[in-house]
Amino acid sequence: MTDPTRPGATAPSGAEQEYARPSGARGSFDLPPERRPAPPRPPLPPAPGQQTAFGRPERVRGSFAGDRPGGLPRPAAPPPPPEAVLRAFAPGRPGERGLGDPPGGRAPRRRTASAPWWKPDAAADPWRDPYAPASLGAPAEYPDEDEQPGPLVTDARGRTRLRVRQLSIPLSILTVLVMLFSGAVGGSAGWLLTRTADEEPLLSPDAQLSQTSEGITREPGSVSDIAGRVSPAVVSVEVRVGEAGATGSGVVIDAENGYIVTNNHVISGAADVEGAEIRAVFNDGSGSAARIVGRDPASDIAVIKVEKPQLLAATLGTSDSVVVGDPVVAIGSPLGLAGTVTSGIVSALDRPVRLSGEGSDTNAVISAVQTDAPINPGNSGGALVDATGAVIGINTAIASLGGNGTTGGSIGLGFAIPIDTVRDISEQLITTGEAVHASLGVSTRSVTDGTRDGALVLNVDPGGPGEQAGIDEQDVIIRVGDTRIGSSEELAVAVDAQDPGEQIEVELVRGGASRTVTATLGTA
């Protein structure tokens, strides 16, 4: 089809006239009405607020005002070189201006980066020509190593190696036979040597083991020194009643008269029992029959007497000089093991401990010396000794996880009767055969209201010191003299520390109010 608008074109025929481009039209097809561009709209006038904020001031034409600041000042041209510099470095050729070249001439410009197109073969390199055809080259070839004849070959590093596969069969068999023969010869030689060698005898008549000279220094006050001085004064007490028996410990307190102090619960089973035997076994292994001099269930102290000359008595100290942390040594016969020595420290003082039961009539509350020296059943009645070797207490009870004070094993909580109490009770028993204790005439138990502890009065003996002082049941005793009371055990210890007939002030709580009464202690 011809275009009638082009110069020299012939007029279209009848069939072509139907599809011919209209006169004056350009392009292949006319756009449909929906795709024709809309006529441009005149710009909307700006809003008054925009005109005020961004509009051009009146009587101003152009984008910027004429009085705006100009650009940055251009740098001034450098001054010309001085005359001396011009004469020194003037160009060598006439007609040239400025400074001349160096004597060796200017160095050519160096390339600052390498470019593959600078190489002469860059145009023929297929990796740089994106229109180069792809093709496969020949496979890689590796030169074969020179085959070396024989089983011994030399590698590239010059090392000689044995090529086993090229060994001849006779040579291989010979090598194996040599190895078997060498092993047989070595084994036979070892067997023969072990059979013919002389055995060392089991016994050596002249045997003598090495020993060192004595170099141990036992300073005075050491555990070994204390044990050596005190152990002869500590005895084992054996009690037998019919087929039953028990063991404990004791301490010699009067060597001349043969008096030995021990615990009441150790010998109470033989008291007033016909045929019962009490025997004291001493440090040297000798023994002697013993008789009960007196016993005190209220303090768990008893004194027995033996008829044996040349006894060694222990040195009795004082409880008032003992402080917490002092080293101590416990000596006795735990579990029947006579002469056992253990050591520790004083863990606490004035610890109220109740003692009762264990098939004994002991019913006591002691103000004990607490120690962590291991004490076990059988230590009862033994000595608790300080660093000077003086007895400061009689071992009496232990706290255990399964016992009640006299049975079980040691867990580091042992209790001893202070030696001052032991001395006082022992003197009474040796003198009169019995001991006297002060009494308030009340029965109590420990109570607390969460802020204050005390001893609740359960019973008051009719006509006793408590009733006469005006103490009633359900009163809570919180102080005796200058001693605060926090439990029934502390009340028993505070009263027992007094003598019968003494007057004491008792502070108690009744109906929420505190009051103080005066009581005259009686005899227990």
Disulfide bonds with the S-S distance in Angstrom:
none
